Amino acid sequence: AEQGSAWTRGMLVALDWRLDELLVELSRYRHGFLTCSSDVAGLRLTGTFLLDDLEGALANLQDSLPVRVRRLTRYWVRIERRTA
C-alpha cells in the first residue's frame, strides 16, 4: 500500500530490488535508453527515488553502489561496475 501511495506523490519505492529491475521502472519516466552491464544487474538495493529527478536518482545509485553512470549520449545511459 505504501508503494502505491508513494507513486501518487511522484516517488518510486524499491524494496530489495535488483538494479536491472529498478532501471526498467525508471526507464518509464525517462526518454532514451537506461541500461546496465550484466555484472551489476543483480546488485540489490532499497530506496525511494523521485520520479521528477532521475538525474538525482542516478547520482544516488553511483554513491551507494559500486557502479558508475556512463552517459554514452544524451539519451543513452549505461550503468557499469566502478573500477579502481
N, C-alpha and C positions, 0 to 999 in steps of 0.2 A: 504494500500500500504506500509506503514511504517513497519508493522509487517512482510510482505513478504520480504522486503529488509533486515530486521534485521536477519532473518533466514539465508540468504545467507552469512552473516557475523558471523555466529555461535552464534546467540543470540535468545532467546525466549522472546517475549514481551507479558506480561499478563496485560490486562486492565479490572479490576473489575472481575477477575476470582474467582471461588470457589477454595479452596485449593485442593479438590479432583480432579478437572479438571486439575489444574496445575500438580499434581502428575502423572496423566495419560500421559500428554505430556512429562514430564521429564523422565518417565519410558522408553520412546522410545530410550533414549540415555544412558541408564544405564543397566548393567547386574543385574539380580535378581528382587526382589520384592520391590516396593516402595509404601507403603500403609499409610492410616491414620485411626484413630478411628472415629466413626460416629459423636461424639460430636464436632469434629473440622473440619469435611469435608466441612461444609458450610461457614467457615470463608472466607471473601472476601479479595482479595489482588490485588495490581497493582505493577508491577515491570519488570525489564529486567534481564534475567538470562543467564549467559554464559554457553553454552552447553558443553564446554570442561572443566568446573569447577563445576561439580554438587555438590561436597562436599561444595564448597563455597556457592552455591545456598541453600543447606540445612541449612548451618550456618546462612545465611541471614533470612531464614524463622524463625529460632529459635530466632533470635534477634528482629524480627519485629512483631511477632505474639505471643500469649500466648500459645506456644507449646514447646515441647521438642522433639528432634530427638533421637529415641531409636534404636540402632543397635543390632538387635537380633542375626544376624550372619553377615558375610562379605557381603552376598548377600541379606539380608532381613532387610530393614529399615522401621520402623513404626513411624509415627508422632502422638503424643498424646498430650492431654491437659497438660500444665505445672501445677504442683501442688506447693503450697507454701512450 
